[in-house]
Amino acid sequence: MRNVLGYTGRQTGRAALIAAAAGVFFASAAQAQTAGSFPQRPVRMVVPNLAGSATDVVARMVAHRFTEMWGQQVVVDNRAGASGVIGTELTARATPDGYTLMMGTSAALVIVPLMNKVPYDTLRDLTPVSLVVVSPQMLVSHPSVAAKNVNELLALARAQPGKLNCGSPGAGTSNHLGCEMLKVMGKVDFLHVPYKGASAAITDLVGGQVQFLFNSMPAVWPLAKAGKLRALAFGGTQRSSAAPDVPTVAESLPGFQCATWYALMAPGGMPPAVLAKINGDMVKMLNEPAFSKRILEQGQEPQSSSSAELGNFIREESKRWVGVIKAAGLATAR
């Protein structure tokens, strides 16, 4: 029996298969062409932190280098708030075409979702692109605090339980959990004081309103060298080449590690070819001696990865931090 177009049912099925195959071919060709010519217009890089923050500094370095590599402007868009949740949600809801990227933080991607309900699932609603920087936190104090190292700070806290204040850029940040880890491992008690961003916390530390805090090295090391703060210890597994005379916290508390990290992320469902293009260029950038040197000079560590490796890294970080959160007696969203 013929349909109105004059084909038999068998012919219609064959035609449909041919059409479907052609559709797949042309879709694949279009995707390959898109990846090969990407980007064809400006790209937005969301930064879920304030301008001038350590995350913002790294993001602007990456955006500038991408602009040079791609011949298209990569524009930084600061969307701070809620420990990075606002900018991360914005990215998760964007079109997954490669024209919206984000310099994601360990706080918004891992720690905050462990402690609170957030409007996104990190590995469902976002596409991992590449790890970019691992930034061990530096423990710094106001010069008036009668402690010159970790052991003396812990002794002071034991002598004045609940009296010392540890500032942070906000509850749920790695800075905050550094305070909690120090409290748990050092078996001491002090008060956590959250701020709306690192700048406010550091300003109050310099002013003596809080006694100490953990923060990324680029933001606090220059102040320590100027005598406005005192560098007590470094939160990495080994001493920083940018500050070799500053001991690690682990030298006093074995096993202690406090670091934040930044990763290039994109909306979930990124086309594989576009993802491969951006990842390849990010890895190439981080392997450039001049670019990696600039990061190292800030006391941070450039680290690239594949998309899959970053996904696994995020899962492992979630396991590590949920243990810290539970040990500190903080509420979890799980």
C-alpha positions, 0 to 999 in steps of 0.5 A: 500500500502506498502512502500519499508520497508514493512510497511503500511502507518498506521504502518509507522505512529505508528512506527514514534510515537513510535520512537518519544516517544523513542527519547523524553525518551532517550533525557530526560534521557540524560538530567537528567544524564547530570544534575546529573553528572554535571560538568564532565569537567572544567567550565569557569566563565566569569567576564566582569570586570578587575582582582582585581575589586569588581566583580572579587573578588566575582567571584573568591570566588564563583569559588573557592567554586564551584571547591570544591563542584563540584570536577572540576576546575572553571576557571575565565576568565576576559573579561573587556571592554565597561562597561561589554558589551564585556564579557556579549556578549561573554557569550550570544553567548556561548553554553548553557550547563552549562560550561560557566557561568558569574558573571554579573553586574547591569551595563551590564545587565540593565543600559548600555542596557537602555542607548545604543544599545548592541548586546544582550537582557538580558532576551532573550539571557541570562539565569538568574541563581541566584542573588549573591551580592548586593553592596551598593556604598560608596561615597568617596572624596579626603581629600582636599575637604572641605566637611565632609558629603553629605550636605557639599558636596552639599553646596560646589557644589552649591557655585561652580557650574560645578567645582567639578568632580565626577569620575566613572568606565565608562558611564552607570555604577551604579557608574555614575548614582549614580553621576547623582542621587546625582546631580538631588536629590541635585539640584546641578551641577558638572562634570562627568568624566568617566574612563576605569575601577574602578582602574583608577578612584580610582587612580585619586581620590587618586591623587586629579585629581577628587574630589569624586566618588561612588564605591563599599565598598571593593575597597574604604573603606580600603583607607578611613580607611588609610586616603587616602580618606574620606568616606562621605556616604553609598548608601544603605538603611541602614548603613553598619555593616562594617562601622556603623559610616558612614551615608547613603546618604538617611539621607541627601536625603531621598529616595536615593539609589545607589547599584550595584549587581552581578548575576550568569548568563548563556547563553540563553536556559540553560537546566532546569535540569542543571540550577536547579543544578547550582542554588541549589548549588549557593543558598547553597553556599550563605547560608553557614555562613563562605561564607556569612560572608566573603562577609559581611566583605567586606561591601556587602550583599549576596543574593540568588534567584531562576532563576525566581526571578532574572528575575523579579528583572532585570525587576524591576531594569530596570524600576527604572534605566530608571527613573533615566536616564530620570530625569538626561536628559541622552539619552536612547536606548528605 
